[in-house]
Amino acid sequence: MDQLLFDGWRPLLRTAIIAVLAYACLVALLRFSGRRTLSKMNAFDLVITVSLGSTLATILLNKDVSLAQGVLALALLIGMQFIVTWSSVRVGWVRRLVTGEPALLLYQGVFLPASLRRARVTEDEVRAAVRSAGVARLDDVGAVVLETDGSFSIVGGDVAAENASLKGVELAQSS
């Protein structure tokens, strides 16, 4: 029972030293990998973030994992994330695979039921997003887009214009 609560000073000292070193290595790796690693999260970024946290916890608490092994695992995860994001900027199908596509939910004041269903979003959620943007009437909204990071973008003005911000946002097909 004593070991359950306190296993001696040596394991605590190991955890403290490894925590400081692993944290410093993780911060250095994240700084090296660039701002994209710390940006708003889409599903891919969430997986990387959870994986980094899990790896850090394993480094700290599992005495069978050396600091070198843990730092290598962190570096590999960040390296893979860098390769995927580098590729997604340059190759359209990689970008679509990793981040998905934004969904047009409301267009010129009219809800798009097929898009709402496919995105699993209710009209009430869209109305709440419009209200939080300070818009009182749906008729005043050019478009509402569910972005790939899960946030809503409220677009006003002439969304049918040639240079509109909706370029690349697809209307969901009826299902």
C-alpha positions, 0 to 999 in steps of 0.5 A, spaced: 500 500 500 505 504 501 508 504 494 501 505 491 502 512 494 509 514 494 514 509 491 520 513 493 524 520 491 528 516 485 521 515 481 519 523 482 526 525 480 526 521 474 519 524 472 521 531 474 527 531 470 524 527 464 518 532 464 522 538 463 527 535 458 521 533 454 517 539 454 523 543 452 524 538 446 516 539 444 516 546 444 523 546 440 520 541 435 513 545 435 517 552 434 521 548 428 515 545 425 512 552 424 505 556 425 501 551 422 502 546 427 499 551 432 493 553 428 486 552 428 484 545 428 481 541 423 480 533 424 487 532 422 490 537 427 486 534 432 489 527 431 496 530 431 495 534 437 492 528 441 497 524 439 503 529 441 499 529 448 499 522 449 506 521 447 508 526 452 504 523 457 508 516 455 515 519 456 513 522 462 510 516 466 513 510 463 520 508 465 521 503 459 521 509 454 527 513 454 527 520 453 531 519 446 525 514 444 520 519 446 523 525 443 524 521 436 516 519 437 515 527 437 519 528 432 516 523 427 509 525 429 511 533 427 515 531 421 509 527 418 504 533 420 509 537 416 509 533 410 502 532 410 500 539 411 506 541 406 503 536 401 496 539 402 498 546 400 501 543 393 496 537 392 488 538 391 486 531 393 491 531 399 488 537 401 481 535 400 483 528 404 486 531 410 481 537 411 475 536 407 471 541 404 467 547 407 460 546 406 455 552 404 449 551 409 445 558 407 445 562 401 442 568 400 438 568 406 435 561 404 437 554 408 440 549 404 437 542 407 441 537 404 447 541 406 445 542 413 443 534 413 450 532 410 454 537 415 449 534 421 448 542 423 441 544 425 438 551 422 438 553 430 445 552 430 446 557 423 441 562 426 445 562 433 452 563 428 448 569 424 446 572 431 453 572 434 455 575 428 451 581 429 446 580 424 438 580 425 435 578 419 437 572 415 435 575 409 441 580 410 446 574 410 449 572 403 452 565 405 453 561 411 459 556 411 461 551 415 469 551 415 473 545 415 475 547 422 468 547 424 467 554 425 461 558 421 463 564 417 458 569 415 458 572 409 455 578 407 454 582 401 454 580 393 456 573 394 454 572 386 460 576 384 465 574 380 471 575 386 466 573 392 469 569 397 465 563 396 470 560 390 471 553 392 465 552 397 461 547 393 453 546 394 452 539 397 448 535 392 441 533 394 441 526 398 
